[in-house]
Amino acid sequence: MNIDLRHLRCFLAVAEEGGFTAAGRRLHLAQPTLTRNIRSLEDSLGVRLFERSTRRTELTDKGQTLRDTVAPLLRQLDSALRDLRKGEKLRIGFSWGLPQGLSRLASRFGEEAGVGVEFIRCDTPQAGLDTGQAHLGLLRGEPLPKGLRTVLLYEESRIAAVPASWQLAERTALDWTELADLPLIINTVSGTTFPDMWPDGRRPAVGAECRNMDEWLEQVAVGLGVGTAPVSAARRYTHPSVRLVPLTGAPTVRAYLAYPSHGAHPQAARFADLAWRAAEELHE
C-alpha cells in the first residue's frame, strides 16, 4: 500500500480534533491539502474512515479501529525519534564578533528542534566549514567561497581603527579614500578589508598582516597601520591604544550564514532558514 507517515498523522489529527478545520490548524496545513491526504489514505486502504456531512465529521467503525491502533504507535515513534536527537549538537563556527541575536535564536532552535547548538571560534577562512569543525559558519565580506549555500543575515557600515598616538585619532570622521595613503593592516584569514577594494593606482600599502582579530587590533595599537572593520567590532573589541573613528564612503560589510551545498548536517538548512527569517533580531 502507498501509505506515508504524513497520511497517518493527518488522519490522527482529524480523528482527535473532530474536524478538518481544527486539524489543519494543528498541523499548519491548508484544508485542501489535508483533505487530499485523507482521501489518499482511504483510497490506499480501500475503506472509508470518516463519515462527512455539512455539519460534522465522524469516524466510521474502520476509522475508530485505525485510530486506536495508530495513536499509540505514532506516539511511540515520536518518542523514539526524540530520543535519537538527545545529545546531538549543531556547531556554528565564527571568527569574531558573534551577533548576540544568534545566541537567542540558537536557544529557540534547541527547544523547537530538540538539537543543541554550540558556537566555536575557528580562525579559518570559512569559520570552520573548511576544516569540518563547524556545520554552519558566520562569514563576512565577499566574494564567498564556492560549494556553500548561504543566507544573507544583514549588512553594516565600517569604522576605521587608528593608532591612538596618531593625529588621525583626533578626527571625528575619516573618508574611505583617505585610507589609500596610509599603511593598511590586513587580516588574511577572516578580514573584510583588502587593498584591491580601492581603485588601481590608489591602493594602500600593506603595513602588516595577521591571522585573527586580536592580532589585527594589536598591530594597529603599535602603529603599524590602520584598519577597518564592521561597526559591530566596536562593541566587542577595544584597546586603550586604538581609536575607532567613523568612516564615510566605505563599502558595507555583508554577514552570511553558510553551510555546505552537499553533505551538510541535516539541521543546517533548517537553522539557516530560521536565522534568515529572524535577520533583524540578529543585527543587534
Sequence and secondary structure as in RCSB ss.txt:
>XXXX:A:sequence
MNIDLRHLRCFLAVAEEGGFTAAGRRLHLAQPTLTRNIRSLEDSLGVRLFERSTRRTELTDKGQTLRDTVAPLLR
QLDSALRDLRKGEKLRIGFSWGLPQGLSRLASRFGEEAGVGVEFIRCDTPQAGLDTGQAHLGLLRGEPLPKGLRT
VLLYEESRIAAVPASWQLAERTALDWTELADLPLIINTVSGTTFPDMWPDGRRPAVGAECRNMDEWLEQVAVGLG
VGTAPVSAARRYTHPSVRLVPLTGAPTVRAYLAYPSHGAHPQAARFADLAWRAAEELHE
>XXXX:A:secstr
    HHHHHHHHHHHHHTSHHHHHHHHT  HHHHHHHHHHHHHHHTS  EEE SS EEE HHHHHHHHHHHHHHH
HHHHHHHHHHTT EEEEEESS   HHHHHHHHHHHHHHS EEEEEE  STTTTTTTTS SEEEEESSS  TTEEE
EEEEEE EEEEEETTSGGGG S EEGGGGGGS EEEETTT S  GGGS TTS   EEEEESSHHHHHHHHHTTS 
BEEEETTHHHH   TTEEEEEEES   EEEEEEEESSS  TTHHHHHHHHHHTHHHH  
